Amino acid sequence: TFEEYASAVTFPEAKPVDTESKDFFDRTHAGWLTQIIGAALGTCIEGYTSTALKNHFGEITDYPRKPNT
């Protein structure tokens, strides 16, 4: 149950965060860009093993193909 879980763990004390600051905006923006770019570029090789990637693409030194997502 949640009560059992809550009694078995400790949570760090909440710290205030200035969600209106430029630093908060910049960090959040960078995090979202990273997620979006990684997802878009990762779909073209999703499901490949490292051996299959090397066999299909050879030595990878750039993006294997243009993202289509």
N, CA, C, O and CB atoms as a CASP TS submission, in Angstrom:
PFRMAT TS
TARGET T0000
AUTHOR 0000-0000-0000
METHOD Language model
MODEL 1
PARENT N/A
ATOM      1  N   THR     1       0.847  -1.183   0.000  1.00  0.00           N
ATOM      2  CA  THR     1       0.000   0.000   0.000  1.00  0.00           C
ATOM      3  C   THR     1       0.885   1.237   0.000  1.00  0.00           C
ATOM      4  O   THR     1       2.085   1.153   0.261  1.00  0.00           O
ATOM      5  CB  THR     1      -0.959   0.003   1.221  1.00  0.00           C
ATOM      6  N   PHE     2       0.287   2.381  -0.293  1.00  0.00           N
ATOM      7  CA  PHE     2       1.048   3.617  -0.270  1.00  0.00           C
ATOM      8  C   PHE     2       1.539   3.921   1.136  1.00  0.00           C
ATOM      9  O   PHE     2       2.655   4.410   1.313  1.00  0.00           O
ATOM     10  CB  PHE     2       0.205   4.772  -0.798  1.00  0.00           C
ATOM     11  N   GLU     3       0.730   3.638   2.116  1.00  0.00           N
ATOM     12  CA  GLU     3       1.124   3.910   3.499  1.00  0.00           C
ATOM     13  C   GLU     3       2.368   3.105   3.876  1.00  0.00           C
ATOM     14  O   GLU     3       3.267   3.629   4.533  1.00  0.00           O
ATOM     15  CB  GLU     3      -0.033   3.584   4.462  1.00  0.00           C
ATOM     16  N   GLU     4       2.424   1.839   3.467  1.00  0.00           N
ATOM     17  CA  GLU     4       3.598   1.012   3.745  1.00  0.00           C
ATOM     18  C   GLU     4       4.825   1.562   3.029  1.00  0.00           C
ATOM     19  O   GLU     4       5.916   1.616   3.595  1.00  0.00           O
ATOM     20  CB  GLU     4       3.345  -0.444   3.322  1.00  0.00           C
ATOM     21  N   TYR     5       4.633   1.963   1.793  1.00  0.00           N
ATOM     22  CA  TYR     5       5.733   2.537   1.023  1.00  0.00           C
ATOM     23  C   TYR     5       6.221   3.827   1.680  1.00  0.00           C
ATOM     24  O   TYR     5       7.422   4.009   1.884  1.00  0.00           O
ATOM     25  CB  TYR     5       5.296   2.805  -0.434  1.00  0.00           C
ATOM     26  N   ALA     6       5.293   4.715   2.007  1.00  0.00           N
ATOM     27  CA  ALA     6       5.652   6.004   2.591  1.00  0.00           C
ATOM     28  C   ALA     6       6.377   5.842   3.914  1.00  0.00           C
ATOM     29  O   ALA     6       7.254   6.643   4.236  1.00  0.00           O
ATOM     30  CB  ALA     6       4.415   6.853   2.786  1.00  0.00           C
ATOM     31  N   SER     7       6.029   4.824   4.683  1.00  0.00           N
ATOM     32  CA  SER     7       6.702   4.626   5.964  1.00  0.00           C
ATOM     33  C   SER     7       8.072   3.973   5.800  1.00  0.00           C
ATOM     34  O   SER     7       8.890   4.014   6.720  1.00  0.00           O
ATOM     35  CB  SER     7       5.836   3.780   6.879  1.00  0.00           C
ATOM     36  N   ALA     8       8.332   3.369   4.633  1.00  0.00           N
ATOM     37  CA  ALA     8       9.598   2.669   4.405  1.00  0.00           C
ATOM     38  C   ALA     8      10.658   3.543   3.731  1.00  0.00           C
ATOM     39  O   ALA     8      11.822   3.150   3.662  1.00  0.00           O
ATOM     40  CB  ALA     8       9.354   1.443   3.562  1.00  0.00           C
ATOM     41  N   VAL     9      10.276   4.711   3.239  1.00  0.00           N
ATOM     42  CA  VAL     9      11.220   5.564   2.531  1.00  0.00           C
ATOM     43  C   VAL     9      11.290   6.934   3.190  1.00  0.00           C
ATOM     44  O   VAL     9      10.402   7.324   3.949  1.00  0.00           O
ATOM     45  CB  VAL     9      10.826   5.699   1.053  1.00  0.00           C
ATOM     46  N   THR    10      12.352   7.645   2.887  1.00  0.00           N
ATOM     47  CA  THR    10      12.445   9.030   3.342  1.00  0.00           C
ATOM     48  C   THR    10      12.560   9.919   2.111  1.00  0.00           C
ATOM     49  O   THR    10      13.227   9.567   1.137  1.00  0.00           O
ATOM     50  CB  THR    10      13.666   9.238   4.310  1.00  0.00           C
ATOM     51  N   PHE    11      11.923  11.037   2.162  1.00  0.00           N
ATOM     52  CA  PHE    11      11.931  11.980   1.053  1.00  0.00           C
ATOM     53  C   PHE    11      12.776  13.183   1.430  1.00  0.00           C
ATOM     54  O   PHE    11      12.740  13.624   2.578  1.00  0.00           O
ATOM     55  CB  PHE    11      10.494  12.413   0.678  1.00  0.00           C
ATOM     56  N   PRO    12      13.535  13.722   0.486  1.00  0.00           N
ATOM     57  CA  PRO    12      14.316  14.924   0.803  1.00  0.00           C
ATOM     58  C   PRO    12      13.377  16.101   1.048  1.00  0.00           C
ATOM     59  O   PRO    12      12.250  16.140   0.554  1.00  0.00           O
ATOM     60  CB  PRO    12      15.314  15.256  -0.343  1.00  0.00           C
ATOM     61  N   GLU    13      13.872  17.042   1.814  1.00  0.00           N
ATOM     62  CA  GLU    13      13.081  18.224   2.095  1.00  0.00           C
ATOM     63  C   GLU    13      12.906  19.033   0.810  1.00  0.00           C
ATOM     64  O   GLU    13      13.851  19.210   0.041  1.00  0.00           O
ATOM     65  CB  GLU    13      13.744  19.078   3.201  1.00  0.00           C
ATOM     66  N   ALA    14      11.695  19.517   0.593  1.00  0.00           N
ATOM     67  CA  ALA    14      11.409  20.307  -0.607  1.00  0.00           C
ATOM     68  C   ALA    14      12.194  21.612  -0.561  1.00  0.00           C
ATOM     69  O   ALA    14      12.323  22.245   0.487  1.00  0.00           O
ATOM     70  CB  ALA    14       9.890  20.592  -0.734  1.00  0.00           C
ATOM     71  N   LYS    15      12.710  21.993  -1.718  1.00  0.00           N
ATOM     72  CA  LYS    15      13.461  23.239  -1.824  1.00  0.00           C
ATOM     73  C   LYS    15      12.689  24.180  -2.739  1.00  0.00           C
ATOM     74  O   LYS    15      12.102  23.741  -3.728  1.00  0.00           O
ATOM     75  CB  LYS    15      14.911  22.990  -2.360  1.00  0.00           C
ATOM     76  N   PRO    16      12.687  25.457  -2.422  1.00  0.00           N
ATOM     77  CA  PRO    16      11.974  26.390  -3.299  1.00  0.00           C
ATOM     78  C   PRO    16      12.683  26.518  -4.652  1.00  0.00           C
ATOM     79  O   PRO    16      13.910  26.484  -4.739  1.00  0.00           O
ATOM     80  CB  PRO    16      11.857  27.775  -2.629  1.00  0.00           C
ATOM     81  N   VAL    17      11.878  26.663  -5.691  1.00  0.00           N
ATOM     82  CA  VAL    17      12.402  26.814  -7.040  1.00  0.00           C
ATOM     83  C   VAL    17      11.753  28.044  -7.655  1.00  0.00           C
ATOM     84  O   VAL    17      10.531  28.186  -7.640  1.00  0.00           O
ATOM     85  CB  VAL    17      12.137  25.536  -7.908  1.00  0.00           C
ATOM     86  N   ASP    18      12.570  28.922  -8.188  1.00  0.00           N
ATOM     87  CA  ASP    18      12.059  30.123  -8.834  1.00  0.00           C
ATOM     88  C   ASP    18      11.710  29.781 -10.279  1.00  0.00           C
ATOM     89  O   ASP    18      12.566  29.835 -11.162  1.00  0.00           O
ATOM     90  CB  ASP    18      13.098  31.290  -8.766  1.00  0.00           C
ATOM     91  N   THR    19      10.457  29.432 -10.513  1.00  0.00           N
ATOM     92  CA  THR    19      10.029  29.029 -11.854  1.00  0.00           C
ATOM     93  C   THR    19       9.890  30.204 -12.814  1.00  0.00           C
ATOM     94  O   THR    19       9.610  30.008 -13.997  1.00  0.00           O
ATOM     95  CB  THR    19       8.718  28.295 -11.770  1.00  0.00           C
ATOM     96  N   GLU    20      10.082  31.412 -12.320  1.00  0.00           N
ATOM     97  CA  GLU    20      10.001  32.595 -13.173  1.00  0.00           C
ATOM     98  C   GLU    20      11.375  33.076 -13.641  1.00  0.00           C
ATOM     99  O   GLU    20      11.462  34.011 -14.438  1.00  0.00           O
ATOM    100  CB  GLU    20       9.295  33.713 -12.435  1.00  0.00           C
ATOM    101  N   SER    21      12.441  32.451 -13.158  1.00  0.00           N
ATOM    102  CA  SER    21      13.790  32.927 -13.490  1.00  0.00           C
ATOM    103  C   SER    21      14.193  32.510 -14.902  1.00  0.00           C
ATOM    104  O   SER    21      13.672  31.537 -15.448  1.00  0.00           O
ATOM    105  CB  SER    21      14.810  32.390 -12.476  1.00  0.00           C
ATOM    106  N   LYS    22      15.124  33.258 -15.482  1.00  0.00           N
ATOM    107  CA  LYS    22      15.665  32.919 -16.805  1.00  0.00           C
ATOM    108  C   LYS    22      16.428  31.600 -16.750  1.00  0.00           C
ATOM    109  O   LYS    22      16.379  30.814 -17.696  1.00  0.00           O
ATOM    110  CB  LYS    22      16.589  34.046 -17.322  1.00  0.00           C
ATOM    111  N   ASP    23      17.135  31.354 -15.643  1.00  0.00           N
ATOM    112  CA  ASP    23      17.873  30.099 -15.498  1.00  0.00           C
ATOM    113  C   ASP    23      16.921  28.901 -15.549  1.00  0.00           C
ATOM    114  O   ASP    23      17.209  27.905 -16.214  1.00  0.00           O
ATOM    115  CB  ASP    23      18.668  30.093 -14.176  1.00  0.00           C
ATOM    116  N   PHE    24      15.804  28.997 -14.858  1.00  0.00           N
ATOM    117  CA  PHE    24      14.817  27.910 -14.867  1.00  0.00           C
ATOM    118  C   PHE    24      14.299  27.700 -16.291  1.00  0.00           C
ATOM    119  O   PHE    24      14.215  26.568 -16.769  1.00  0.00           O
ATOM    120  CB  PHE    24      13.637  28.223 -13.895  1.00  0.00           C
ATOM    121  N   PHE    25      13.952  28.801 -16.962  1.00  0.00           N
ATOM    122  CA  PHE    25      13.476  28.707 -18.344  1.00  0.00           C
ATOM    123  C   PHE    25      14.527  28.056 -19.234  1.00  0.00           C
ATOM    124  O   PHE    25      14.215  27.126 -19.978  1.00  0.00           O
ATOM    125  CB  PHE    25      13.113  30.100 -18.886  1.00  0.00           C
ATOM    126  N   ASP    26      15.773  28.533 -19.166  1.00  0.00           N
ATOM    127  CA  ASP    26      16.841  28.009 -20.025  1.00  0.00           C
ATOM    128  C   ASP    26      17.083  26.527 -19.786  1.00  0.00           C
ATOM    129  O   ASP    26      17.255  25.764 -20.736  1.00  0.00           O
ATOM    130  CB  ASP    26      18.131  28.782 -19.794  1.00  0.00           C
ATOM    131  N   ARG    27      17.096  26.118 -18.524  1.00  0.00           N
ATOM    132  CA  ARG    27      17.339  24.704 -18.216  1.00  0.00           C
ATOM    133  C   ARG    27      16.180  23.816 -18.672  1.00  0.00           C
ATOM    134  O   ARG    27      16.396  22.722 -19.192  1.00  0.00           O
ATOM    135  CB  ARG    27      17.568  24.524 -16.715  1.00  0.00           C
ATOM    136  N   THR    28      14.963  24.291 -18.476  1.00  0.00           N
ATOM    137  CA  THR    28      13.787  23.534 -18.903  1.00  0.00           C
ATOM    138  C   THR    28      13.749  23.444 -20.426  1.00  0.00           C
ATOM    139  O   THR    28      13.475  22.380 -20.982  1.00  0.00           O
ATOM    140  CB  THR    28      12.490  24.187 -18.367  1.00  0.00           C
ATOM    141  N   HIS    29      14.020  24.546 -21.090  1.00  0.00           N
ATOM    142  CA  HIS    29      14.044  24.577 -22.546  1.00  0.00           C
ATOM    143  C   HIS    29      15.103  23.617 -23.086  1.00  0.00           C
ATOM    144  O   HIS    29      14.833  22.849 -24.010  1.00  0.00           O
ATOM    145  CB  HIS    29      14.308  26.005 -23.049  1.00  0.00           C
ATOM    146  N   ALA    30      16.288  23.657 -22.521  1.00  0.00           N
ATOM    147  CA  ALA    30      17.364  22.755 -22.963  1.00  0.00           C
ATOM    148  C   ALA    30      16.986  21.295 -22.744  1.00  0.00           C
ATOM    149  O   ALA    30      17.269  20.444 -23.587  1.00  0.00           O
ATOM    150  CB  ALA    30      18.671  23.072 -22.219  1.00  0.00           C
ATOM    151  N   GLY    31      16.352  21.007 -21.619  1.00  0.00           N
ATOM    152  CA  GLY    31      15.926  19.632 -21.342  1.00  0.00           C
ATOM    153  C   GLY    31      14.909  19.122 -22.355  1.00  0.00           C
ATOM    154  O   GLY    31      15.011  17.989 -22.825  1.00  0.00           O
ATOM    155  N   TRP    32      13.929  19.955 -22.692  1.00  0.00           N
ATOM    156  CA  TRP    32      12.927  19.566 -23.684  1.00  0.00           C
ATOM    157  C   TRP    32      13.552  19.403 -25.064  1.00  0.00           C
ATOM    158  O   TRP    32      13.239  18.449 -25.777  1.00  0.00           O
ATOM    159  CB  TRP    32      11.801  20.601 -23.739  1.00  0.00           C
ATOM    160  N   LEU    33      14.431  20.324 -25.445  1.00  0.00           N
ATOM    161  CA  LEU    33      15.086  20.177 -26.744  1.00  0.00           C
ATOM    162  C   LEU    33      15.859  18.866 -26.819  1.00  0.00           C
ATOM    163  O   LEU    33      15.818  18.166 -27.831  1.00  0.00           O
ATOM    164  CB  LEU    33      16.026  21.359 -27.006  1.00  0.00           C
ATOM    165  N   THR    34      16.558  18.546 -25.748  1.00  0.00           N
ATOM    166  CA  THR    34      17.326  17.302 -25.710  1.00  0.00           C
ATOM    167  C   THR    34      16.420  16.092 -25.885  1.00  0.00           C
ATOM    168  O   THR    34      16.746  15.173 -26.637  1.00  0.00           O
ATOM    169  CB  THR    34      18.098  17.191 -24.396  1.00  0.00           C
ATOM    170  N   GLN    35      15.284  16.088 -25.192  1.00  0.00           N
ATOM    171  CA  GLN    35      14.336  14.978 -25.315  1.00  0.00           C
ATOM    172  C   GLN    35      13.793  14.858 -26.733  1.00  0.00           C
ATOM    173  O   GLN    35      13.733  13.760 -27.287  1.00  0.00           O
ATOM    174  CB  GLN    35      13.183  15.157 -24.333  1.00  0.00           C
ATOM    175  N   ILE    36      13.401  15.977 -27.317  1.00  0.00           N
ATOM    176  CA  ILE    36      12.804  15.968 -28.651  1.00  0.00           C
ATOM    177  C   ILE    36      13.824  15.544 -29.707  1.00  0.00           C
ATOM    178  O   ILE    36      13.525  14.716 -30.566  1.00  0.00           O
ATOM    179  CB  ILE    36      12.236  17.352 -28.991  1.00  0.00           C
ATOM    180  N   ILE    37      15.023  16.113 -29.639  1.00  0.00           N
ATOM    181  CA  ILE    37      16.065  15.781 -30.611  1.00  0.00           C
ATOM    182  C   ILE    37      16.464  14.315 -30.476  1.00  0.00           C
ATOM    183  O   ILE    37      16.589  13.604 -31.473  1.00  0.00           O
ATOM    184  CB  ILE    37      17.298  16.694 -30.423  1.00  0.00           C
ATOM    185  N   GLY    38      16.664  13.869 -29.234  1.00  0.00           N
ATOM    186  CA  GLY    38      17.047  12.474 -29.022  1.00  0.00           C
ATOM    187  C   GLY    38      15.991  11.505 -29.526  1.00  0.00           C
ATOM    188  O   GLY    38      16.322  10.478 -30.120  1.00  0.00           O
ATOM    189  N   ALA    39      14.730  11.820 -29.296  1.00  0.00           N
ATOM    190  CA  ALA    39      13.649  10.939 -29.758  1.00  0.00           C
ATOM    191  C   ALA    39      13.573  10.928 -31.279  1.00  0.00           C
ATOM    192  O   ALA    39      13.419   9.870 -31.889  1.00  0.00           O
ATOM    193  CB  ALA    39      12.299  11.382 -29.167  1.00  0.00           C
ATOM    194  N   ALA    40      13.682  12.109 -31.893  1.00  0.00           N
ATOM    195  CA  ALA    40      13.596  12.180 -33.356  1.00  0.00           C
ATOM    196  C   ALA    40      14.753  11.442 -34.019  1.00  0.00           C
ATOM    197  O   ALA    40      14.550  10.705 -34.983  1.00  0.00           O
ATOM    198  CB  ALA    40      13.578  13.639 -33.818  1.00  0.00           C
ATOM    199  N   LEU    41      15.949  11.636 -33.512  1.00  0.00           N
ATOM    200  CA  LEU    41      17.108  10.999 -34.127  1.00  0.00           C
ATOM    201  C   LEU    41      17.229   9.527 -33.755  1.00  0.00           C
ATOM    202  O   LEU    41      17.801   8.739 -34.508  1.00  0.00           O
ATOM    203  CB  LEU    41      18.367  11.727 -33.729  1.00  0.00           C
ATOM    204  N   GLY    42      16.696   9.156 -32.601  1.00  0.00           N
ATOM    205  CA  GLY    42      16.796   7.763 -32.173  1.00  0.00           C
ATOM    206  C   GLY    42      15.861   6.824 -32.899  1.00  0.00           C
ATOM    207  O   GLY    42      16.137   5.627 -32.982  1.00  0.00           O
ATOM    208  N   THR    43      14.744   7.341 -33.436  1.00  0.00           N
ATOM    209  CA  THR    43      13.775   6.447 -34.078  1.00  0.00           C
ATOM    210  C   THR    43      14.340   5.766 -35.315  1.00  0.00           C
ATOM    211  O   THR    43      13.915   4.662 -35.656  1.00  0.00           O
ATOM    212  CB  THR    43      12.529   7.218 -34.452  1.00  0.00           C
ATOM    213  N   CYS    44      15.291   6.402 -35.994  1.00  0.00           N
ATOM    214  CA  CYS    44      15.810   5.787 -37.223  1.00  0.00           C
ATOM    215  C   CYS    44      16.685   4.571 -36.931  1.00  0.00           C
ATOM    216  O   CYS    44      16.924   3.764 -37.829  1.00  0.00           O
ATOM    217  CB  CYS    44      16.606   6.809 -38.024  1.00  0.00           C
ATOM    218  N   ILE    45      17.160   4.423 -35.719  1.00  0.00           N
ATOM    219  CA  ILE    45      17.990   3.251 -35.399  1.00  0.00           C
ATOM    220  C   ILE    45      17.391   2.418 -34.269  1.00  0.00           C
ATOM    221  O   ILE    45      18.033   1.498 -33.761  1.00  0.00           O
ATOM    222  CB  ILE    45      19.402   3.694 -35.015  1.00  0.00           C
ATOM    223  N   GLU    46      16.174   2.739 -33.883  1.00  0.00           N
ATOM    224  CA  GLU    46      15.533   2.016 -32.786  1.00  0.00           C
ATOM    225  C   GLU    46      15.371   0.542 -33.141  1.00  0.00           C
ATOM    226  O   GLU    46      14.947   0.199 -34.245  1.00  0.00           O
ATOM    227  CB  GLU    46      14.165   2.638 -32.453  1.00  0.00           C
ATOM    228  N   GLY    47      15.707  -0.307 -32.208  1.00  0.00           N
ATOM    229  CA  GLY    47      15.547  -1.741 -32.399  1.00  0.00           C
ATOM    230  C   GLY    47      16.780  -2.437 -32.941  1.00  0.00           C
ATOM    231  O   GLY    47      16.856  -3.665 -32.896  1.00  0.00           O
ATOM    232  N   TYR    48      17.751  -1.688 -33.453  1.00  0.00           N
ATOM    233  CA  TYR    48      18.982  -2.293 -33.940  1.00  0.00           C
ATOM    234  C   TYR    48      19.880  -2.689 -32.768  1.00  0.00           C
ATOM    235  O   TYR    48      19.930  -1.992 -31.755  1.00  0.00           O
ATOM    236  CB  TYR    48      19.722  -1.326 -34.883  1.00  0.00           C
ATOM    237  N   THR    49      20.569  -3.786 -32.908  1.00  0.00           N
ATOM    238  CA  THR    49      21.644  -4.111 -31.968  1.00  0.00           C
ATOM    239  C   THR    49      22.902  -3.407 -32.464  1.00  0.00           C
ATOM    240  O   THR    49      22.947  -2.957 -33.609  1.00  0.00           O
ATOM    241  CB  THR    49      21.866  -5.675 -31.846  1.00  0.00           C
ATOM    242  N   SER    50      23.913  -3.308 -31.623  1.00  0.00           N
ATOM    243  CA  SER    50      25.149  -2.656 -32.051  1.00  0.00           C
ATOM    244  C   SER    50      25.785  -3.406 -33.229  1.00  0.00           C
ATOM    245  O   SER    50      26.358  -2.775 -34.118  1.00  0.00           O
ATOM    246  CB  SER    50      26.143  -2.571 -30.876  1.00  0.00           C
ATOM    247  N   THR    51      25.694  -4.717 -33.247  1.00  0.00           N
ATOM    248  CA  THR    51      26.241  -5.504 -34.354  1.00  0.00           C
ATOM    249  C   THR    51      25.467  -5.224 -35.637  1.00  0.00           C
ATOM    250  O   THR    51      26.066  -5.042 -36.697  1.00  0.00           O
ATOM    251  CB  THR    51      26.201  -7.010 -34.024  1.00  0.00           C
ATOM    252  N   ALA    52      24.133  -5.189 -35.544  1.00  0.00           N
ATOM    253  CA  ALA    52      23.313  -4.919 -36.726  1.00  0.00           C
ATOM    254  C   ALA    52      23.572  -3.511 -37.250  1.00  0.00           C
ATOM    255  O   ALA    52      23.602  -3.300 -38.463  1.00  0.00           O
ATOM    256  CB  ALA    52      21.821  -5.097 -36.400  1.00  0.00           C
ATOM    257  N   LEU    53      23.760  -2.548 -36.352  1.00  0.00           N
ATOM    258  CA  LEU    53      24.069  -1.177 -36.779  1.00  0.00           C
ATOM    259  C   LEU    53      25.370  -1.142 -37.571  1.00  0.00           C
ATOM    260  O   LEU    53      25.444  -0.528 -38.635  1.00  0.00           O
ATOM    261  CB  LEU    53      24.166  -0.237 -35.560  1.00  0.00           C
ATOM    262  N   LYS    54      26.393  -1.806 -37.042  1.00  0.00           N
ATOM    263  CA  LYS    54      27.695  -1.810 -37.716  1.00  0.00           C
ATOM    264  C   LYS    54      27.592  -2.523 -39.063  1.00  0.00           C
ATOM    265  O   LYS    54      28.169  -2.062 -40.047  1.00  0.00           O
ATOM    266  CB  LYS    54      28.766  -2.489 -36.829  1.00  0.00           C
ATOM    267  N   ASN    55      26.861  -3.646 -39.121  1.00  0.00           N
ATOM    268  CA  ASN    55      26.699  -4.375 -40.382  1.00  0.00           C
ATOM    269  C   ASN    55      25.931  -3.549 -41.415  1.00  0.00           C
ATOM    270  O   ASN    55      26.268  -3.570 -42.599  1.00  0.00           O
ATOM    271  CB  ASN    55      25.977  -5.703 -40.136  1.00  0.00           C
ATOM    272  N   HIS    56      24.912  -2.831 -40.978  1.00  0.00           N
ATOM    273  CA  HIS    56      24.061  -2.084 -41.902  1.00  0.00           C
ATOM    274  C   HIS    56      24.663  -0.747 -42.327  1.00  0.00           C
ATOM    275  O   HIS    56      24.633  -0.392 -43.505  1.00  0.00           O
ATOM    276  CB  HIS    56      22.718  -1.849 -41.271  1.00  0.00           C
ATOM    277  N   PHE    57      25.211  -0.006 -41.357  1.00  0.00           N
ATOM    278  CA  PHE    57      25.698   1.341 -41.636  1.00  0.00           C
ATOM    279  C   PHE    57      27.220   1.445 -41.722  1.00  0.00           C
ATOM    280  O   PHE    57      27.735   2.459 -42.194  1.00  0.00           O
ATOM    281  CB  PHE    57      25.202   2.272 -40.583  1.00  0.00           C
ATOM    282  N   GLY    58      27.942   0.434 -41.283  1.00  0.00           N
ATOM    283  CA  GLY    58      29.394   0.539 -41.203  1.00  0.00           C
ATOM    284  C   GLY    58      29.771   1.407 -40.010  1.00  0.00           C
ATOM    285  O   GLY    58      29.006   1.523 -39.053  1.00  0.00           O
ATOM    286  N   GLU    59      30.937   2.008 -40.071  1.00  0.00           N
ATOM    287  CA  GLU    59      31.383   2.901 -38.988  1.00  0.00           C
ATOM    288  C   GLU    59      30.512   4.157 -39.008  1.00  0.00           C
ATOM    289  O   GLU    59      30.465   4.857 -40.020  1.00  0.00           O
ATOM    290  CB  GLU    59      32.910   3.273 -39.142  1.00  0.00           C
ATOM    291  N   ILE    60      29.828   4.448 -37.911  1.00  0.00           N
ATOM    292  CA  ILE    60      28.933   5.604 -37.852  1.00  0.00           C
ATOM    293  C   ILE    60      29.694   6.802 -37.303  1.00  0.00           C
ATOM    294  O   ILE    60      30.175   6.785 -36.170  1.00  0.00           O
ATOM    295  CB  ILE    60      27.684   5.301 -36.977  1.00  0.00           C
ATOM    296  N   THR    61      29.795   7.844 -38.127  1.00  0.00           N
ATOM    297  CA  THR    61      30.481   9.068 -37.704  1.00  0.00           C
ATOM    298  C   THR    61      29.566  10.282 -37.788  1.00  0.00           C
ATOM    299  O   THR    61      29.967  11.392 -37.438  1.00  0.00           O
ATOM    300  CB  THR    61      31.724   9.298 -38.555  1.00  0.00           C
ATOM    301  N   ASP    62      28.344  10.071 -38.250  1.00  0.00           N
ATOM    302  CA  ASP    62      27.362  11.145 -38.363  1.00  0.00           C
ATOM    303  C   ASP    62      25.989  10.498 -38.208  1.00  0.00           C
ATOM    304  O   ASP    62      25.906   9.294 -37.966  1.00  0.00           O
ATOM    305  CB  ASP    62      27.492  11.927 -39.740  1.00  0.00           C
ATOM    306  N   TYR    63      24.918  11.265 -38.341  1.00  0.00           N
ATOM    307  CA  TYR    63      23.586  10.682 -38.243  1.00  0.00           C
ATOM    308  C   TYR    63      23.398   9.684 -39.381  1.00  0.00           C
ATOM    309  O   TYR    63      23.714  10.003 -40.527  1.00  0.00           O
ATOM    310  CB  TYR    63      22.489  11.785 -38.283  1.00  0.00           C
ATOM    311  N   PRO    64      22.892   8.487 -39.095  1.00  0.00           N
ATOM    312  CA  PRO    64      22.746   7.462 -40.139  1.00  0.00           C
ATOM    313  C   PRO    64      21.830   7.907 -41.276  1.00  0.00           C
ATOM    314  O   PRO    64      22.088   7.576 -42.433  1.00  0.00           O
ATOM    315  CB  PRO    64      22.208   6.179 -39.532  1.00  0.00           C
ATOM    316  N   ARG    65      20.773   8.646 -40.973  1.00  0.00           N
ATOM    317  CA  ARG    65      19.888   9.177 -42.004  1.00  0.00           C
ATOM    318  C   ARG    65      19.101  10.343 -41.389  1.00  0.00           C
ATOM    319  O   ARG    65      19.068  10.516 -40.171  1.00  0.00           O
ATOM    320  CB  ARG    65      18.920   8.059 -42.564  1.00  0.00           C
ATOM    321  N   LYS    66      18.484  11.119 -42.244  1.00  0.00           N
ATOM    322  CA  LYS    66      17.704  12.268 -41.787  1.00  0.00           C
ATOM    323  C   LYS    66      16.497  11.770 -40.986  1.00  0.00           C
ATOM    324  O   LYS    66      15.813  10.848 -41.428  1.00  0.00           O
ATOM    325  CB  LYS    66      17.243  13.145 -42.996  1.00  0.00           C
ATOM    326  N   PRO    67      16.223  12.359 -39.820  1.00  0.00           N
ATOM    327  CA  PRO    67      15.049  11.948 -39.041  1.00  0.00           C
ATOM    328  C   PRO    67      13.757  12.247 -39.794  1.00  0.00           C
ATOM    329  O   PRO    67      13.661  13.251 -40.501  1.00  0.00           O
ATOM    330  CB  PRO    67      15.036  12.654 -37.679  1.00  0.00           C
ATOM    331  N   ASN    68      12.774  11.379 -39.641  1.00  0.00           N
ATOM    332  CA  ASN    68      11.500  11.595 -40.328  1.00  0.00           C
ATOM    333  C   ASN    68      10.332  11.708 -39.358  1.00  0.00           C
ATOM    334  O   ASN    68       9.178  11.525 -39.746  1.00  0.00           O
ATOM    335  CB  ASN    68      11.241  10.468 -41.304  1.00  0.00           C
ATOM    336  N   THR    69      10.626  12.008 -38.107  1.00  0.00           N
ATOM    337  CA  THR    69       9.547  12.158 -37.136  1.00  0.00           C
ATOM    338  C   THR    69       9.356  13.601 -36.758  1.00  0.00           C
ATOM    339  O   THR    69       8.485  13.916 -35.946  1.00  0.00           O
ATOM    340  CB  THR    69       9.820  11.333 -35.899  1.00  0.00           C
TER
END
